Amino acid sequence: MKVAKDFMTIDELIVNSPPHYKQGDVECIEAIKAATGAEYQGYLQGNIMKYIWRYRAKGQAISDLKKAEWYLKELIVDEYAQQAKKAEEEDTVHRGC
């Protein structure tokens, strides 16, 4: 399954996927997604709100807005995946399997 980082430029990767967010082969966001399960979208929404809320306060407005954008893209990708999964489940039920 694709995640938001699959759609980013190199500059966006530096802002949104810095090397210190990865330990071994696992990126922090992947561990969070696995740990939160159905609550992952709430986690994403909270981060979107956090970065938009404070973007003018820290002196790095563009960076915070790009981070909010990353979380929004990730939320969109996850929502697409959830809808596709639901449609597949409904299709299986309708076929009588």
C-alpha positions as CSV (number, residue, x, y, z in Angstrom):
1,M,0.0,0.0,0.0
2,K,1.3,3.5,-0.8
3,V,1.7,6.1,1.8
4,A,2.1,9.9,1.4
5,K,5.9,9.7,1.3
6,D,5.6,7.8,-2.0
7,F,4.3,11.0,-3.7
8,M,6.9,13.4,-2.3
9,T,9.8,15.3,-3.9
10,I,13.3,15.1,-2.4
11,D,12.8,18.5,-0.7
12,E,9.5,17.3,0.8
13,L,11.2,14.1,2.0
14,I,13.8,16.1,3.9
15,V,11.0,18.1,5.7
16,N,8.6,15.2,6.2
17,S,10.7,12.0,6.5
18,P,14.0,13.0,8.1
19,P,16.5,10.2,8.7
20,H,16.1,10.4,12.5
21,Y,12.5,9.2,12.1
22,K,13.7,5.8,11.0
23,Q,15.2,3.0,13.1
24,G,16.5,0.0,11.2
25,D,14.0,-0.7,8.4
26,V,11.0,0.8,10.2
27,E,9.9,4.5,10.0
28,C,8.2,5.9,13.0
29,I,5.0,6.7,11.1
30,E,4.7,3.0,10.1
31,A,5.1,1.9,13.7
32,I,2.4,4.4,14.8
33,K,0.1,3.2,12.1
34,A,0.5,-0.4,13.2
35,A,0.1,0.5,16.8
36,T,-3.0,2.7,16.4
37,G,-4.9,0.6,13.9
38,A,-8.4,2.0,13.4
39,E,-7.4,5.2,15.3
40,Y,-4.7,6.1,12.9
41,Q,-6.8,8.6,11.1
42,G,-7.4,10.4,14.4
43,Y,-3.7,10.6,14.9
44,L,-3.3,12.1,11.5
45,Q,-6.1,14.7,12.1
46,G,-4.5,15.7,15.4
47,N,-1.1,16.3,13.7
48,I,-2.8,18.3,10.9
49,M,-4.4,20.5,13.5
50,K,-1.2,20.9,15.5
51,Y,0.9,22.1,12.6
52,I,-1.8,24.5,11.3
53,W,-2.5,25.8,14.8
54,R,1.1,26.8,15.5
55,Y,2.6,27.6,12.0
56,R,2.9,31.3,12.8
57,A,4.2,30.9,16.3
58,K,7.5,29.1,15.8
59,G,9.2,31.1,13.1
60,Q,9.1,28.3,10.6
61,A,5.7,28.7,9.0
62,I,6.5,27.1,5.7
63,S,8.0,24.0,7.4
64,D,5.0,23.5,9.6
65,L,2.6,24.0,6.8
66,K,4.4,21.4,4.7
67,K,4.2,19.0,7.7
68,A,0.5,19.6,7.9
69,E,0.3,19.0,4.2
70,W,2.2,15.7,4.6
71,Y,-0.2,14.5,7.3
72,L,-3.2,15.5,5.1
73,K,-1.8,13.6,2.1
74,E,-1.3,10.6,4.4
75,L,-4.9,10.9,5.6
76,I,-6.2,11.0,2.0
77,V,-4.1,7.9,1.1
78,D,-5.4,6.1,4.2
79,E,-9.0,7.1,3.5
80,Y,-8.7,5.8,-0.1
81,A,-7.3,2.5,1.3
82,Q,-10.2,2.2,3.8
83,Q,-12.8,2.9,1.1
84,A,-11.2,0.3,-1.2
85,K,-11.1,-2.3,1.6
86,K,-14.8,-1.6,2.4
87,A,-15.8,-1.8,-1.2
88,E,-14.0,-5.1,-1.6
89,E,-15.7,-6.5,1.5
90,E,-19.1,-5.4,0.3
91,D,-18.4,-7.0,-3.1
92,T,-17.5,-10.3,-1.4
93,V,-20.7,-10.2,0.5
94,H,-22.8,-9.5,-2.6
95,R,-21.2,-12.4,-4.4
96,G,-22.2,-14.7,-1.6
97,C,-18.7,-15.7,-0.6
